Amino acid sequence: MRFARLLTPDGPVAGRYVDGAVVADDGRYEVGRDGRLLPPCEPSALYCVGRNYAATLDQMKYERPDEPDFFIKPPTSLLAHGEPLRYPEWTDELTYAGELVAVIGERCFDLAPADVPEVVRGYTIMNDVDALDQQGRTARKAFDGSAPLGPWIETDVDPTNLDVETTVGGEERQDANTELMLFGPHEVVSYLSKRFTFEPGDCVAFGSPANPGLVEPGERVEITYEGVGTLSNRVVAPGAE
C-alpha cells in the first residue's frame, strides 16, 4: 500500500495513493488536477547515515566506519517530488545521492533490530543533495531544499534486497542493491533509536551507493528503488522558475 500527501487549494490532504490520485477520508484527489504532491511525511528530523556502501568508501577514499556514521537534516531541507531543485548561488559543486528512507510510524526509543519492522510505517526515497565545496556536514547537507523526498510511502517492501538506479539527464549514474549496505536498515534504525526518541513521520536514510556525483542546472535527477517508486526533480539555476 502507498500513502501520499497532496497540497490542494484548501490545504494538505493525506491518504492512499491509487492510480495517480490520493484517496482521503473526504474523497479522491487527482494529482496534477487537484493539487501537487507534498513530501509524504512531516518529520521532526531526517537522520541520514553516510559511508554505508563499501564501493562508495572506495570511490570517495573514506575509511570504513566501525558503527553507523550519521548526520541530521532539518524539516526545512524537505523538497517534494516534482518540485524544482534550486542550485544554490553559494556553491559550485552540487551533488546527488540516491537513498532509501524508512519512515517511522510511532513514537519509540531504544529498539532492538527485531522490533524495527513494527515501528516503521514504510519506505520512501531521498536525494541527499550535498554542496560539496562547503565546510562541514551541516553547511554542505542541511540547507533548504537539500532533501527531496517522495513520491510516497510504500508499506509492502523488504528493504534488505532492493535494486536502485539513479539517472541524471537520462544517463545512468548509480546501479546497486541494498543488500550491499554495510549496516542493514534494521540495524541502523535500532542504533539511532538508542540515541534519539523517534516521532511519527521521522525519517532514517540509509546512505548512497557508489557514484554520487555532480549535477548542473537543467539536469533531471531520477532515483528509483525497486518496489518503492521513482523520485524525480529537475535542477534549476538560482532565481529560475
N, C-alpha and C positions, 0 to 999 in steps of 0.2 A: 504494500500500500504506500501511496505517496501523499505527503502533506505539503501544502504550499500556502503562501500569503500573497495577497493581491492588494495593490493600492487603487482604490476607486475614488471617484469624486466625493463620495460621502465618508471616506476614511478606509482604513485597512480592514480586510476580511480574511479569514483563515478557514481552511477546510481541506478535504481530499482533492488531489489533483487527478482529474479524469479527462482524457481526450481533449486537452487544451483548455480546460476550464477548472475553476476552483469551486467545489460543491460545498457551500457553507450551510449553517443551520437555517438561514433565511432565503436560500435559493442558489442558483447556479450562475457563476460569473465567468464570462468568456475572457480569456487572456487576450489583450490587444483591443477588443471592442469595449469591455467594461473596465479595464484598468491594466496596469503593468505589474509584473511580478516584483515582489519585495524579497530581501533576504528571508529565507524560510524560517528563521527563528530570531529571537531577540536576546542575545547573550549578554550577561553581565561582563564577560571576558571571553577572549579566544586564546586558549592555551595551545601553543604551537611547538611541536618537537622538531628539532633540526638534527642533521647528521645521522639520519636513521636508515640510510641505504649505503652499503659498502661501496658501490660504484660511484656514488656521489662523493664519498670521502676521498676516493682516489682522484676524481676529477678536480675537486676543489683543494686537494692537498691538506685535508683536515685529519686530525688524529681521531682514532676510533674512541668514542666515549665509553666509560665503564657503566654508565647509567643514562637514562634519557636526558638529553640536553634540551632545555626548553626556554621559551620567552613568551611574552604576553602581548597581544594586540587588544586595543580598547574597542568598545562598540562603535566609536566614530570611524573606525577603519573599514566598516562594512560597506559593500557595494553590491547591488543586486545584479543578477543575471540579465544580460542585455543592455545594461547601462554603460555609458562611455567611461573608460578608464583613462583619467586625465594624467598626462605625463607632467610631473611637477617641474616648474621652471627652475628649481634649485638643484636639479641633478642632471647628469649627463650619462648615467648608467642605470637604467631601469630594467629590472629582470623579472621574469615569470617563474613560477614553480607550481606544478600541479599536484595537489594534495587531497587525500581522503580525510574526511572530518566526521567524528562522532558527535551527535547532538544529545546532550543529557536530558532525560525526561523527568527527573525528580530530584529534590534536594538530597544530597548524600555526601558522605565523608568516610574516609578510611575503608575503602573497598578491597576485598580480595579479588584477584583476577577472575575467579569463577563467578563472582557476583556481578561483574560488569555488564553482561548482556541484559540483566534485569533492570538496569537503570538507564540504558541507552535507548532513546526513542527511535533512532535510526541514523542514517548516514547521508552526508551531502558532500559537496566538493568546494575547495577553496583554491584560489590563486594567491600564493604567498608572494605578493609583489614586494620587491626589495630595491631601494635606492642604494646601489652597491657602493657608491663613492662617498657616502656619508659616514660619520664617525659614531660607532656604537650601534647595537642592535635596535634600540628604541628609535633613534633617528632614522635608521635605514628602513625599518619594517612596521612602525606603528603609526604612520601618518594617515590622514584622512584618505579613504579610498584604497588603502593598501591590502584589503581583504575582500575581493569579490567572492561571493558565497552563494551557492544555489545549484541548480534552479529550484530544487525541492528537497524534502527529506524522504528517503526511501527506507521503509521499515523491514523489508524482506530481503536481506542480503547478508552473506557471510563475508566479513571484511578481511579475512585472512588469505584469500586467494582470488583477487580481482585483477584483471588486466587493466592497465592505464595507458592512455595515449594523449599526448599534448601536441597540438599543431599550432603553428604561428604563420599567418598568411597562407594557410593551406599546406604548409610544409611540416612533415612530422619531425618533432624535436625530442619527444620523450616516448619511450615504449618499454614498459616494465610490468611487474606484477607485485602485488602487496605481500606475497609470500617472501619477498626479498628484504623485508624490513628487518633491521637488527633487533628492535624491540617491537613485539606484536601489539595490536590495538588494545587488547585486554590488559596486557602488562603495563602499557603506557597510562591508560586511564586509572588503573589501580595505583600506580606510582604517584601520579599527580594528586589523587584523592587523599593521600596521606599528608599532603601539604596544604591543600585548598578545599574549602567547602564548595561543592558544585551546586549551582542553582539551575532550575529548569530552563532550558534553552542555551546553556553554556556549551561551548564548542571545544573539542580537542582535535587538533590537526596532527597528522602522523608523519609529516615530513615528505620531502620530494625525492622521486627517483632521479637518476643521473640526467644530466644535460639541462638543468635550469640555465637560462641564457637571456641575452639582451632582447628587448623589444623596442620598436620605433613607432612614432605616430603613424596612423594609417593601417597598422597591422592588427589582425583579429587573433586573439588567443582563445583556443577552444580546448578544454580539458575534459576528457571522457573517462569515466570509471565504469567498467562493465557492471551492468545490473543497477547502476545508480542513475546515470544520465550524463549530460554534457553541459558544462558551464562555459558560456561564451561572452566575451567582452571585447570591444574594439578600442584600441589605444588611440587617444586623440591628443593633439597639441594643446598646450596651455591656452585657455580662452576660446577654444574651438567649441562649436555647438555639436 
